[in-house]
Amino acid sequence: MHRIFQNISLKIILIAILAFVIGWQVGQRDAMLKWVNYRPTVSISNKVPPKETEIDFKLFWDTWDLVSRNFLDKKSIDPNKLFYGAISGMVSALDDPYTVFLLPEQQKTSQEELNGSFEGVGIQLGFSEEKRLTVIAPLESTPAQKAGIKPQDLILKIDDKDTTNMTLPDAVSLIRGLKGTKVTLTILREGESDTRQIGLIRDNIVVKSVEVSFENTESGKNIAVIQLSRFGERTYDEWNAAVSNILSSDATAVVLDLRNNPGGFLEGAVFIASEFLDGGDVVLQENSEGLKTSFKVNRKGKLTKIPTNILINKGSASASEIVAGALQDRKRGLLLGEKSFGKGTIQEAQNLEGGTGIHITVAKWLTPGGRWVNDTQGLEPDIKIDMDINDDTKDPQLEKAIALLE
């Protein structure tokens, strides 16, 4: 009897094993059939790559299909998000922090900034040589400037988010926000070893491109001080109004203040430099093939004969460096202050479908003398003058510029 039960038990075990094997094989066959017959749940159009691109996109679409099929949380699979993420990854693979793909909200923010009106704290952002998120300049009379944010402060955290490898659009999106809300920045200042946490309350930021004031010296001269804070869509009209004011005031000299000017439109830089230069080159543009294109004075300037000095500092970048470099190379005036930021590349902004956009680094720019001021190079002032960080009531850079014009 015992042997009979043993035989029966053995048969049961064998049957169970056989059933498991058959079930496993059927399951595998069923899974394979499902995978072979799988189709994405979204409709994909325009899969064909450009004719000049010889790359097999099978891996991309296989990965898309695998993620769509296997990812645990199906509700979080947003085809548009995957699509935009793929484009962002492609652009970031270029390893250029100024070449970025902009989501619709980021594109809107970028255009608002160039228009000169937005909600935020008033910081122009860039990257250090080590590609860390950096303050190019705080804008005048904004929460950032009032809280003591300085040019070239490294931003290590935005609230609790580490900025390592963070893109420029993502950083802007985190710092911008509704008026009255708070954002906390963890910064590391040049020459310091300890970080600082600075809380900022967002506000409406309305940036005026140009402001002009007048200094009456002891010798009786009337010197105009033009503060050019950015190159945006309002710059042309505001600049023309300022120049008209200067001409009607019988000013004997001009100080062009480009400190903390983070840049803007290339065309704006050529427009401003043309006010002071009598013909000739303003800037040279060099493309990826080494071909140089000259941007020359494009109008008859009204300030070509008036003595001029130019102020720069660590917050002078991009288009403001183009103007300062042109005036320095053309011997049109002295540069005073500190070495500039050093952003020697040109980005082309394009609108894309669905409200998205892209900024692409298309060229580098050179001064009329052929200098490239990118990264640590910057523009060296003819006369170096440091600001007194312990006394905000004095401006030795402006004072020296005026004294030399006397």
C-alpha positions as CSV (number, residue, x, y, z in Angstrom):
1,M,0.0,0.0,0.0
2,H,2.8,2.4,0.9
3,R,4.4,1.7,-2.5
4,I,1.1,2.5,-4.3
5,F,0.9,5.8,-2.6
6,Q,4.5,6.5,-3.5
7,N,3.7,5.9,-7.2
8,I,0.6,8.0,-7.0
9,S,2.5,10.9,-5.4
10,L,5.2,10.6,-8.0
11,K,2.7,10.8,-10.8
12,I,1.0,13.8,-9.2
13,I,4.4,15.6,-8.9
14,L,5.2,14.7,-12.5
15,I,1.9,16.0,-13.7
16,A,2.3,19.2,-11.7
17,I,5.7,19.8,-13.2
18,L,4.5,19.0,-16.7
19,A,1.6,21.4,-16.2
20,F,3.9,24.1,-15.0
21,V,6.2,23.7,-18.0
22,I,3.4,23.7,-20.5
23,G,1.8,26.7,-18.7
24,W,5.1,28.5,-18.8
25,Q,5.6,27.8,-22.5
26,V,2.1,28.9,-23.3
27,G,2.6,32.1,-21.2
28,Q,5.8,32.8,-23.0
29,R,4.3,32.2,-26.4
30,D,1.3,34.4,-25.4
31,A,3.7,37.2,-24.2
32,M,5.8,36.9,-27.4
33,L,2.7,37.1,-29.6
34,K,1.5,40.1,-27.6
35,W,4.8,41.8,-28.0
36,V,5.1,41.0,-31.7
37,N,1.7,42.3,-32.3
38,Y,2.1,45.3,-30.0
39,R,1.4,48.7,-31.3
40,P,1.9,52.0,-29.4
41,T,-1.3,53.5,-27.9
42,V,-0.6,56.8,-29.6
43,S,-0.6,57.7,-33.2
44,I,2.9,58.6,-34.5
45,S,3.4,60.6,-37.6
46,N,6.5,61.9,-39.4
47,K,8.8,59.0,-38.3
48,V,11.0,59.5,-41.4
49,P,14.3,61.3,-40.4
50,P,15.8,64.0,-42.6
51,K,17.3,62.7,-45.8
52,E,20.9,63.7,-44.8
53,T,20.5,61.7,-41.5
54,E,21.8,58.2,-41.8
55,I,20.8,56.7,-38.4
56,D,18.5,53.8,-37.6
57,F,15.8,55.1,-35.3
58,K,14.6,51.5,-34.5
59,L,16.2,51.7,-31.0
60,F,14.4,54.9,-30.3
61,W,11.0,53.5,-31.2
62,D,11.7,50.2,-29.6
63,T,12.5,52.0,-26.4
64,W,9.4,54.2,-26.7
65,D,7.3,51.0,-27.2
66,L,8.9,49.2,-24.2
67,V,8.4,52.2,-21.9
68,S,4.8,52.5,-23.0
69,R,4.1,48.8,-22.5
70,N,6.1,48.0,-19.4
71,F,6.2,51.1,-17.2
72,L,4.3,50.5,-14.0
73,D,2.3,53.8,-13.7
74,K,0.4,53.9,-16.9
75,K,-1.4,57.1,-15.9
76,S,1.9,59.0,-15.9
77,I,2.8,58.1,-19.4
78,D,2.2,61.3,-21.3
79,P,3.2,61.1,-25.0
80,N,3.9,64.8,-25.3
81,K,6.1,64.7,-22.2
82,L,8.0,61.8,-23.6
83,F,8.3,63.6,-26.9
84,Y,9.5,66.9,-25.4
85,G,11.9,65.0,-23.1
86,A,13.5,63.2,-26.1
87,I,14.1,66.5,-27.8
88,S,15.5,68.1,-24.6
89,G,17.8,65.2,-24.2
90,M,19.0,65.5,-27.8
91,V,19.7,69.2,-27.4
92,S,21.4,68.8,-24.0
93,A,23.7,66.1,-25.5
94,L,25.5,69.0,-27.3
95,D,26.9,69.9,-23.9
96,D,26.4,73.6,-24.5
97,P,24.4,75.3,-21.7
98,Y,23.2,78.1,-23.9
99,T,21.7,75.7,-26.5
100,V,18.3,74.8,-25.1
101,F,14.9,73.5,-26.1
102,L,12.1,75.5,-24.5
103,L,8.7,74.0,-23.5
104,P,5.7,76.3,-24.2
105,E,5.7,77.9,-20.7
106,Q,9.5,78.4,-20.9
107,Q,9.2,79.9,-24.4
108,K,6.5,82.3,-23.1
109,T,8.8,83.3,-20.2
110,S,11.7,83.9,-22.5
111,Q,9.7,86.2,-24.7
112,E,8.3,88.1,-21.6
113,E,11.8,88.8,-20.4
114,L,12.9,90.3,-23.7
115,N,9.7,92.4,-23.6
116,G,10.9,93.8,-20.3
117,S,8.0,92.8,-18.1
118,F,7.6,89.6,-16.0
119,E,7.1,88.3,-12.4
120,G,10.1,87.0,-10.6
121,V,13.1,88.3,-8.6
122,G,15.2,90.0,-11.3
123,I,18.2,87.8,-11.9
124,Q,19.9,87.3,-15.3
125,L,21.3,83.7,-15.3
126,G,24.3,82.1,-17.0
127,F,27.0,79.5,-16.4
128,S,30.5,79.6,-15.0
129,E,33.4,78.1,-16.8
130,E,32.7,74.9,-14.8
131,K,29.1,75.0,-16.1
132,R,27.6,75.9,-12.7
133,L,24.5,78.0,-12.6
134,T,25.7,81.6,-12.1
135,V,24.3,85.1,-11.6
136,I,25.3,87.3,-14.6
137,A,23.7,90.3,-13.0
138,P,20.8,91.3,-10.7
139,L,18.6,93.8,-12.4
140,E,18.3,97.3,-11.1
141,S,15.8,97.9,-8.2
142,T,14.6,94.3,-8.1
143,P,14.2,91.9,-5.1
144,A,17.5,90.2,-6.1
145,Q,19.5,93.4,-6.1
146,K,17.9,94.6,-2.9
147,A,18.7,91.3,-1.2
148,G,22.4,91.7,-2.1
149,I,22.7,89.2,-4.9
150,K,26.0,89.9,-6.8
151,P,27.3,89.1,-10.3
152,Q,29.0,85.7,-10.4
153,D,27.3,84.3,-7.3
154,L,27.0,80.6,-7.9
155,I,23.4,79.3,-7.3
156,L,23.8,75.9,-5.7
157,K,20.2,75.3,-4.8
158,I,16.8,76.7,-5.7
159,D,14.6,76.0,-2.7
160,D,15.5,72.3,-2.1
161,K,16.5,71.5,-5.7
162,D,20.2,71.0,-6.5
163,T,21.2,73.0,-9.6
164,T,24.0,70.6,-10.7
165,N,23.4,69.8,-14.4
166,M,20.2,71.9,-14.3
167,T,19.3,73.6,-17.6
168,L,18.8,77.3,-17.9
169,P,15.1,77.1,-18.8
170,D,14.5,74.8,-15.8
171,A,16.3,77.2,-13.5
172,V,14.3,80.1,-14.8
173,S,11.1,78.2,-14.3
174,L,11.9,77.5,-10.7
175,I,13.0,81.0,-9.8
176,R,10.1,82.8,-11.6
177,G,6.7,82.7,-10.0
178,L,3.7,84.7,-8.9
179,K,4.1,88.0,-7.2
180,G,4.2,87.7,-3.4
181,T,5.5,84.1,-3.4
182,K,8.9,83.2,-1.9
183,V,11.9,81.4,-3.4
184,T,15.1,80.6,-1.4
185,L,18.5,80.5,-3.2
186,T,21.6,78.8,-1.8
187,I,24.5,80.7,-3.2
188,L,28.3,80.6,-3.0
189,R,30.1,83.9,-3.4
190,E,33.5,84.2,-5.1
191,G,36.3,84.1,-2.5
192,E,34.1,82.6,0.2
193,S,33.9,79.0,1.5
194,D,30.5,79.1,3.3
195,T,27.2,79.2,1.4
196,R,24.4,81.7,2.0
197,Q,20.7,81.2,1.9
198,I,18.8,84.2,0.6
199,G,15.1,84.3,0.6
200,L,13.4,86.4,-2.1
201,I,9.8,87.5,-2.5
202,R,8.8,87.6,-6.1
203,D,7.5,90.8,-7.6
204,N,6.5,92.4,-10.9
205,I,9.7,93.2,-12.7
206,V,9.5,96.0,-15.2
207,V,12.9,96.6,-16.7
208,K,13.7,99.9,-18.3
209,S,16.5,99.5,-20.8
210,V,17.9,103.0,-20.7
211,E,18.1,105.8,-18.1
212,V,20.1,109.0,-18.4
213,S,21.3,111.4,-15.7
214,F,23.6,114.4,-15.7
215,E,26.6,115.3,-13.5
216,N,27.7,118.9,-13.3
217,T,31.4,119.0,-12.5
218,E,33.4,121.6,-10.5
219,S,34.9,122.8,-13.8
220,G,31.4,123.6,-15.1
221,K,31.1,120.6,-17.5
222,N,27.9,118.8,-18.0
223,I,28.5,115.1,-18.3
224,A,25.7,112.7,-19.3
225,V,25.6,109.3,-17.7
226,I,23.7,106.7,-19.8
227,Q,22.8,103.5,-17.9
228,L,22.1,100.8,-20.4
229,S,20.8,97.8,-18.4
230,R,19.8,95.4,-21.2
231,F,19.1,95.0,-25.0
232,G,15.5,94.2,-25.5
233,E,12.5,95.2,-27.6
234,R,12.1,98.6,-25.8
235,T,15.8,99.5,-26.1
236,Y,15.5,101.3,-29.4
237,D,12.8,103.8,-28.4
238,E,14.2,104.4,-25.0
239,W,17.7,104.9,-26.4
240,N,16.6,107.4,-29.0
241,A,14.7,109.4,-26.3
242,A,17.8,109.4,-24.1
243,V,20.1,110.7,-26.9
244,S,17.6,113.4,-27.7
245,N,17.7,114.5,-24.1
246,I,21.5,114.5,-24.1
247,L,21.7,116.6,-27.3
248,S,19.2,119.2,-25.9
249,S,21.1,119.5,-22.6
250,D,24.4,120.6,-24.2
251,A,26.3,117.7,-22.5
252,T,30.1,118.0,-23.1
253,A,30.9,114.2,-22.5
254,V,29.2,110.9,-22.0
255,V,29.7,107.9,-19.6
256,L,28.2,104.8,-21.0
257,D,27.4,102.5,-18.0
258,L,27.2,98.9,-19.1
259,R,27.7,97.4,-15.7
260,N,25.3,94.5,-14.8
261,N,24.0,94.5,-18.4
262,P,23.5,90.8,-19.2
263,G,23.0,91.4,-23.0
264,G,20.2,90.6,-25.4
265,F,19.7,91.1,-29.1
266,L,22.8,91.2,-31.3
267,E,21.1,93.8,-33.5
268,G,20.7,96.0,-30.4
269,A,24.4,95.9,-29.8
270,V,25.1,97.0,-33.4
271,F,22.5,99.8,-33.0
272,I,24.0,101.2,-29.8
273,A,27.7,101.0,-31.0
274,S,26.7,102.7,-34.2
275,E,25.7,105.8,-32.1
276,F,29.4,106.3,-31.2
277,L,31.3,105.0,-34.2
278,D,31.9,106.7,-37.5
279,G,31.7,103.7,-39.9
280,G,33.7,100.5,-39.7
281,D,33.3,97.2,-37.9
282,V,31.2,96.7,-34.8
283,V,31.6,92.9,-34.3
284,L,32.7,89.9,-36.3
285,Q,30.7,86.7,-36.3
286,E,32.5,83.4,-36.9
287,N,30.5,80.3,-37.8
288,S,31.2,76.6,-37.4
289,E,33.2,76.5,-40.6
290,G,35.5,79.4,-39.5
291,L,33.8,81.9,-41.9
292,K,33.8,85.4,-40.6
293,T,31.0,87.9,-41.2
294,S,31.4,91.6,-40.4
295,F,28.6,93.6,-38.8
296,K,29.4,97.2,-39.5
297,V,28.0,100.5,-38.3
298,N,24.5,100.6,-39.8
299,R,23.5,104.3,-39.3
300,K,24.7,107.8,-38.8
301,G,25.5,108.2,-35.1
302,K,24.7,111.4,-33.1
303,L,27.4,110.9,-30.5
304,T,30.4,110.1,-32.7
305,K,32.3,113.3,-31.7
306,I,31.5,113.6,-28.0
307,P,34.2,112.3,-25.5
308,T,33.1,109.0,-24.0
309,N,34.2,106.5,-21.4
310,I,32.6,103.1,-20.7
311,L,32.0,101.3,-17.5
312,I,32.0,97.5,-17.3
313,N,32.0,94.8,-14.5
314,K,31.5,91.1,-13.9
315,G,27.9,91.5,-14.8
316,S,28.5,92.9,-18.3
317,A,27.9,90.1,-20.7
318,S,27.1,89.2,-24.3
319,A,25.7,92.2,-26.2
320,S,27.1,94.7,-23.7
321,E,30.5,93.1,-24.2
322,I,30.1,93.5,-28.0
323,V,29.5,97.3,-27.5
324,A,32.3,97.7,-25.0
325,G,34.8,95.6,-27.1
326,A,34.0,97.6,-30.2
327,L,34.5,101.0,-28.5
328,Q,37.7,99.7,-26.9
329,D,39.2,98.3,-30.1
330,R,38.2,101.3,-32.1
331,K,39.8,103.6,-29.6
332,R,36.5,105.4,-29.0
333,G,36.8,105.5,-25.3
334,L,38.4,104.0,-22.2
335,L,36.9,100.9,-20.4
336,L,36.9,101.3,-16.7
337,G,35.9,99.0,-13.9
338,E,36.3,95.2,-13.7
339,K,36.8,92.4,-16.2
340,S,33.5,91.5,-17.9
341,F,31.7,88.2,-17.7
342,G,33.0,86.5,-20.8
343,K,30.1,85.3,-23.0
344,G,31.4,85.1,-26.5
345,T,28.8,83.1,-28.3
346,I,25.7,84.0,-30.3
347,Q,22.4,82.2,-29.9
348,E,19.7,82.2,-32.5
349,A,16.1,82.0,-31.1
350,Q,13.4,80.2,-33.2
351,N,9.8,79.6,-32.5
352,L,8.7,76.0,-33.0
353,E,5.4,74.1,-33.2
354,G,3.0,73.9,-30.3
355,G,4.3,77.1,-28.6
356,T,7.8,75.6,-28.1
357,G,11.1,77.2,-29.0
358,I,14.8,76.7,-29.2
359,H,17.9,78.7,-28.6
360,I,20.9,77.5,-30.7
361,T,24.5,78.6,-30.4
362,V,25.2,79.4,-34.0
363,A,28.4,81.3,-33.9
364,K,31.0,83.0,-31.8
365,W,31.6,86.7,-31.9
366,L,34.9,88.6,-32.0
367,T,35.7,92.2,-31.4
368,P,36.8,94.3,-34.4
369,G,40.4,93.4,-33.5
370,G,39.6,89.7,-33.5
371,R,39.5,89.0,-29.8
372,W,37.2,86.2,-28.5
373,V,36.2,86.9,-24.9
374,N,34.5,83.7,-23.9
375,D,34.6,82.0,-20.5
376,T,37.5,83.3,-18.3
377,Q,38.8,85.7,-21.0
378,G,36.3,88.6,-20.7
379,L,37.1,92.1,-21.6
380,E,40.0,93.6,-19.6
381,P,39.3,97.3,-18.6
382,D,41.9,99.9,-19.6
383,I,41.7,101.1,-16.0
384,K,40.8,98.5,-13.4
385,I,38.8,99.9,-10.4
386,D,37.3,97.7,-7.8
387,M,34.1,98.6,-5.9
388,D,34.1,99.0,-2.2
389,I,31.8,96.1,-1.1
390,N,31.5,97.7,2.4
391,D,30.3,101.1,1.2
392,D,27.4,101.2,-1.3
393,T,27.2,104.9,-1.1
394,K,30.3,105.5,-3.2
395,D,30.9,104.6,-6.8
396,P,34.7,105.0,-7.5
397,Q,34.3,103.6,-11.0
398,L,31.8,106.2,-12.1
399,E,33.8,108.9,-10.3
400,K,37.0,108.0,-12.1
401,A,35.2,107.9,-15.5
402,I,33.8,111.4,-14.9
403,A,37.1,112.7,-13.6
404,L,39.0,111.6,-16.7
405,L,36.4,113.3,-18.9
406,E,36.9,116.6,-17.0
